[in-house]
Amino acid sequence: MSTSLRFRFAAVALLAFTLPALPAHAVNKDMVQLQTQVQQLQDAVARLQQSNDERMGVLKDLVQQTADSVNKMSVTVGGLQQQLGAQQSSATAKADQLSGQIQSLNDSLDELKARMAKFDRALANIDSQQQTANALLQNLPSSSGGSTASGPAPSPNASGPQSLTQDPQPAAPVTRNPPTPAGPSVDDLYRAALGDYMAGKYPLAASEFADVIKQYPDENLSGNAYFYLGEINNKAVKPSIAVKDYDHLIEHYPDNSKIPAAHLHKGETLLSMKQPDAGVRELRALIQRFPNSPEAAQARSKLNALGVPITPRH
């Protein structure tokens, strides 16, 4: 074989081996690039995951801090609500206590007024008896020298001018006692009823207050009697009857001093009867009619405890 033929054969063989090798080299290069890109993408995803984890950790910390703050605020608000509730309960209890004290003072004042009225009547009777006695003393004849010192007084049977001119003896004055009243006065009846009420004898006091109203319906003390009948019926758990008693006082005795207390107790009774609208109207009526009274202050406290505005919203 000649040299040129050998050379040609070697070139053909080399070409045969070279041609299949070129695509394989190119594929390996693409794979390396793809692997490099995949690795870079994996690294980017890992970095993103790490960043997200860090951010999630920060968010978790913030959420935990927020939750802790909310819990602390809840505890603080709960404590404030308890304090406010305790203060409102204390204020309500103090208002109720003050109401009871004012009511006791009013009762004592009524009893004192009844006693003063009785004393005034006794003094008037004494003054009348004194005037009667003074009038009788003024009508008595004065002691004059009816007999002379020169001799004994002439006999009633003696004849002569002396027997004819003798003055007749004056008749003894007739003492008249003042007329006795037909029955007990309104003050006596009311004082007895109030005394039994203060002593806790409610059935007896109710009967006596009813006697005051029956015998003296137009007297101002009868308005007081209606008020205490309402109190007794409230104690006996008869709220509807108590409301009627308070209404009778408010409607028929406009100048009675117990009208503010009647408004207050009527409103409280209506609230206890689950009639909030009527109870609130009654308390507002009290505040409007008697804004400076102690009962109006108690009505404001009651409305505030209920969360109701003192004046209606239009």
C-alpha positions as CSV (number, residue, x, y, z in Angstrom):
1,M,0.0,0.0,0.0
2,S,1.4,3.3,-0.9
3,T,2.0,6.1,1.5
4,S,-0.7,8.3,0.0
5,L,-3.2,5.5,0.3
6,R,-2.3,4.9,3.9
7,F,-2.7,8.6,4.6
8,R,-6.1,8.7,3.0
9,F,-7.2,5.7,5.0
10,A,-6.0,7.3,8.2
11,A,-7.8,10.5,7.4
12,V,-11.0,8.7,6.7
13,A,-10.7,6.7,9.9
14,L,-10.0,9.9,11.9
15,L,-12.9,11.6,10.3
16,A,-15.1,8.7,11.1
17,F,-14.1,8.8,14.8
18,T,-14.2,12.6,14.9
19,L,-17.7,13.2,13.5
20,P,-19.6,11.3,16.2
21,A,-17.5,13.0,18.9
22,L,-18.5,16.5,18.1
23,P,-22.2,16.3,19.0
24,A,-21.4,14.5,22.3
25,H,-19.1,17.3,23.3
26,A,-21.7,19.9,22.6
27,V,-24.4,17.9,24.6
28,N,-22.0,17.7,27.5
29,K,-21.5,21.4,27.4
30,D,-25.2,22.1,27.4
31,M,-25.7,19.7,30.3
32,V,-23.1,21.4,32.3
33,Q,-24.6,24.8,31.6
34,L,-28.1,23.5,32.5
35,Q,-26.7,21.9,35.7
36,T,-25.0,25.2,36.5
37,Q,-28.3,27.1,36.0
38,V,-30.2,24.5,38.1
39,Q,-27.6,24.8,40.8
40,Q,-27.9,28.6,40.7
41,L,-31.7,28.3,40.8
42,Q,-31.5,26.0,43.7
43,D,-29.2,28.4,45.5
44,A,-31.6,31.3,44.8
45,V,-34.5,29.2,46.1
46,A,-32.5,28.3,49.2
47,R,-31.6,31.9,49.8
48,L,-35.3,32.9,49.2
49,Q,-36.4,30.2,51.6
50,Q,-33.9,31.4,54.2
51,S,-35.1,34.9,53.7
52,N,-38.7,33.9,54.1
53,D,-37.8,31.8,57.2
54,E,-36.1,34.9,58.7
55,R,-39.1,37.1,57.8
56,M,-41.5,34.5,59.2
57,G,-39.5,34.4,62.4
58,V,-39.7,38.2,62.7
59,L,-43.4,38.1,61.9
60,K,-43.9,35.4,64.5
61,D,-42.1,37.5,67.0
62,L,-44.2,40.5,66.1
63,V,-47.4,38.4,66.3
64,Q,-46.3,37.0,69.7
65,Q,-45.5,40.4,71.0
66,T,-48.9,41.7,69.7
67,A,-50.7,38.8,71.3
68,D,-48.9,39.5,74.6
69,S,-49.8,43.1,74.3
70,V,-53.4,42.2,73.6
71,N,-53.5,39.9,76.6
72,K,-52.0,42.5,78.8
73,M,-54.6,45.0,77.5
74,S,-57.3,42.5,78.1
75,V,-56.2,42.0,81.6
76,T,-55.9,45.7,82.1
77,V,-59.3,46.4,80.6
78,G,-60.8,43.5,82.7
79,G,-59.3,45.1,85.8
80,L,-60.7,48.5,84.9
81,Q,-64.1,47.0,84.2
82,Q,-64.0,45.3,87.6
83,Q,-63.0,48.5,89.3
84,L,-65.6,50.4,87.4
85,G,-68.2,47.8,88.3
86,A,-67.1,47.9,91.9
87,Q,-67.3,51.7,91.9
88,Q,-70.7,51.6,90.3
89,S,-71.9,49.0,92.8
90,S,-70.4,51.1,95.6
91,A,-72.0,54.2,94.3
92,T,-75.4,52.4,93.9
93,A,-75.1,51.0,97.4
94,K,-74.2,54.5,98.8
95,A,-77.1,56.0,96.9
96,D,-79.4,53.4,98.3
97,Q,-78.0,53.9,101.7
98,L,-78.4,57.7,101.3
99,S,-81.9,57.2,100.1
100,G,-82.7,55.1,103.1
101,Q,-81.2,57.7,105.4
102,I,-83.1,60.5,103.7
103,Q,-86.3,58.4,104.0
104,S,-85.7,57.9,107.7
105,L,-85.1,61.6,108.2
106,N,-88.3,62.3,106.3
107,D,-90.2,59.8,108.5
108,S,-88.7,61.3,111.6
109,L,-89.6,64.8,110.4
110,D,-93.2,63.7,109.8
111,E,-93.4,62.2,113.2
112,L,-91.9,65.4,114.7
113,K,-94.4,67.5,112.8
114,A,-97.2,65.3,114.1
115,R,-96.0,65.7,117.7
116,M,-95.6,69.5,117.2
117,A,-99.2,69.7,115.9
118,K,-100.3,67.7,119.0
119,F,-98.4,70.1,121.2
120,D,-99.9,73.1,119.4
121,R,-103.4,71.7,120.0
122,A,-102.6,71.1,123.6
123,L,-101.3,74.6,124.0
124,A,-104.4,76.0,122.3
125,N,-106.7,74.0,124.6
126,I,-104.7,75.3,127.6
127,D,-105.0,78.9,126.3
128,S,-108.7,78.4,125.7
129,Q,-109.2,77.1,129.3
130,Q,-107.1,80.0,130.6
131,Q,-109.2,82.5,128.8
132,T,-112.4,80.9,130.1
133,A,-111.0,81.0,133.6
134,N,-110.0,84.6,133.3
135,A,-113.5,85.5,132.0
136,L,-115.1,83.7,134.9
137,L,-112.9,85.5,137.4
138,Q,-113.8,88.9,135.9
139,N,-117.5,88.1,136.2
140,L,-117.2,87.3,139.9
141,P,-118.6,90.1,142.3
142,S,-116.0,92.1,144.2
143,S,-116.1,91.6,148.1
144,S,-117.5,94.9,149.5
145,G,-118.6,96.0,153.0
146,G,-122.0,94.3,152.9
147,S,-122.1,94.4,156.8
148,T,-121.4,97.5,159.0
149,A,-119.1,97.5,161.9
150,S,-121.7,99.2,164.2
151,G,-123.9,96.1,164.6
152,P,-124.7,92.7,163.3
153,A,-126.1,92.2,159.9
154,P,-129.9,92.3,159.8
155,S,-131.7,89.1,159.7
156,P,-133.3,88.0,156.5
157,N,-136.7,87.8,158.3
158,A,-136.4,91.3,159.9
159,S,-139.0,93.8,158.9
160,G,-138.3,97.4,158.0
161,P,-136.6,99.3,155.3
162,Q,-133.4,97.4,155.6
163,S,-135.0,94.1,154.5
164,L,-136.6,95.9,151.6
165,T,-133.3,97.4,150.4
166,Q,-131.0,94.4,150.8
167,D,-129.2,93.3,147.6
168,P,-129.9,89.7,146.4
169,Q,-127.0,87.2,146.6
170,P,-125.4,86.6,143.1
171,A,-125.9,83.2,141.6
172,A,-122.9,80.9,141.5
173,P,-121.1,80.9,138.1
174,V,-121.6,77.9,136.0
175,T,-118.3,76.4,134.7
176,R,-118.5,75.0,131.2
177,N,-115.9,72.5,130.0
178,P,-114.7,72.8,126.3
179,P,-116.5,70.4,124.0
180,T,-114.7,67.2,123.4
181,P,-113.9,66.2,119.8
182,A,-116.0,63.6,118.2
183,G,-112.9,61.4,117.3
184,P,-109.2,61.4,117.0
185,S,-107.7,64.2,114.9
186,V,-105.8,63.5,111.7
187,D,-102.5,64.2,113.4
188,D,-103.2,61.7,116.1
189,L,-104.2,59.0,113.6
190,Y,-101.2,59.7,111.4
191,R,-98.8,59.8,114.3
192,A,-100.1,56.4,115.5
193,A,-99.8,54.9,112.0
194,L,-96.3,56.3,111.4
195,G,-95.2,55.0,114.8
196,D,-96.4,51.5,114.0
197,Y,-94.7,51.7,110.5
198,M,-91.4,52.7,112.1
199,A,-91.8,49.8,114.5
200,G,-92.2,47.3,111.6
201,K,-95.9,46.6,112.3
202,Y,-96.8,46.9,108.7
203,P,-100.3,45.3,108.6
204,L,-101.4,47.5,111.6
205,A,-99.8,50.6,110.1
206,A,-101.6,49.9,106.7
207,S,-104.9,49.7,108.5
208,E,-104.2,53.0,110.3
209,F,-103.0,54.8,107.2
210,A,-106.2,53.6,105.5
211,D,-108.2,55.2,108.4
212,V,-106.4,58.5,107.9
213,I,-107.4,58.5,104.2
214,K,-110.9,57.4,105.0
215,Q,-111.6,60.0,107.7
216,Y,-109.6,62.9,106.3
217,P,-109.3,62.4,102.5
218,D,-108.5,66.1,101.8
219,E,-105.8,66.5,104.4
220,N,-102.2,66.7,103.2
221,L,-101.2,64.0,105.7
222,S,-103.5,61.6,103.7
223,G,-101.0,62.0,100.8
224,N,-98.3,60.9,103.2
225,A,-100.5,57.9,104.1
226,Y,-100.7,56.9,100.4
227,F,-96.9,57.1,100.2
228,Y,-96.4,54.7,103.2
229,L,-99.1,52.4,101.8
230,G,-97.0,52.2,98.7
231,E,-93.9,51.4,100.8
232,I,-95.8,48.7,102.7
233,N,-97.1,47.1,99.5
234,N,-93.6,47.1,98.1
235,K,-92.4,45.3,101.1
236,A,-95.2,42.8,100.7
237,V,-94.2,42.2,97.1
238,K,-97.3,43.9,95.7
239,P,-95.6,46.2,93.2
240,S,-98.6,47.0,91.0
241,I,-100.7,48.1,94.1
242,A,-97.7,50.1,95.3
243,V,-97.5,51.9,91.9
244,K,-101.2,52.9,92.2
245,D,-100.6,54.3,95.7
246,Y,-97.7,56.4,94.5
247,D,-99.8,57.6,91.5
248,H,-102.7,58.6,93.9
249,L,-100.2,60.7,95.9
250,I,-98.7,62.3,92.8
251,E,-102.1,63.1,91.1
252,H,-104.2,64.2,94.1
253,Y,-101.8,65.9,96.4
254,P,-99.6,68.2,94.2
255,D,-98.2,70.2,97.2
256,N,-97.1,67.2,99.2
257,S,-93.4,67.0,100.2
258,K,-93.2,63.3,99.4
259,I,-93.9,63.6,95.7
260,P,-90.2,63.4,94.7
261,A,-89.8,60.2,96.8
262,A,-93.0,58.8,95.3
263,H,-91.6,59.5,91.7
264,L,-88.3,57.8,92.6
265,H,-89.8,54.7,94.3
266,K,-92.4,54.4,91.5
267,G,-89.6,54.4,88.9
268,E,-87.6,51.8,90.9
269,T,-90.7,49.6,91.3
270,L,-91.5,49.7,87.5
271,L,-87.9,48.7,86.8
272,S,-88.2,45.8,89.2
273,M,-91.4,44.8,87.3
274,K,-89.4,44.5,84.1
275,Q,-90.9,47.7,82.6
276,P,-87.8,49.6,81.8
277,D,-89.4,52.2,79.5
278,A,-92.0,53.2,82.1
279,G,-89.4,53.2,84.8
280,V,-87.0,55.4,82.9
281,R,-89.8,57.8,82.0
282,E,-90.7,58.1,85.7
283,L,-87.1,58.8,86.7
284,R,-86.8,61.4,84.0
285,A,-90.0,63.0,85.1
286,L,-88.6,63.3,88.6
287,I,-85.4,64.9,87.3
288,Q,-87.4,67.4,85.2
289,R,-89.8,68.4,88.0
290,F,-87.4,68.4,91.0
291,P,-83.9,68.8,89.5
292,N,-82.2,69.9,92.7
293,S,-83.8,67.3,95.0
294,P,-81.8,64.5,96.6
295,E,-84.2,62.1,94.9
296,A,-83.2,63.5,91.5
297,A,-79.6,62.9,92.2
298,Q,-80.4,59.2,93.0
299,A,-82.4,59.0,89.8
300,R,-79.4,60.3,87.8
301,S,-77.2,57.7,89.4
302,K,-79.8,55.0,88.6
303,L,-80.0,56.0,84.9
304,N,-76.2,56.1,84.6
305,A,-76.0,52.6,86.1
306,L,-78.4,51.5,83.4
307,G,-76.5,53.2,80.7
308,V,-79.5,55.3,79.8
309,P,-79.2,59.1,79.0
310,I,-80.8,61.4,81.4
311,T,-82.6,63.3,78.6
312,P,-84.3,61.4,75.8
313,R,-82.7,61.4,72.4
314,H,-84.8,62.8,69.5
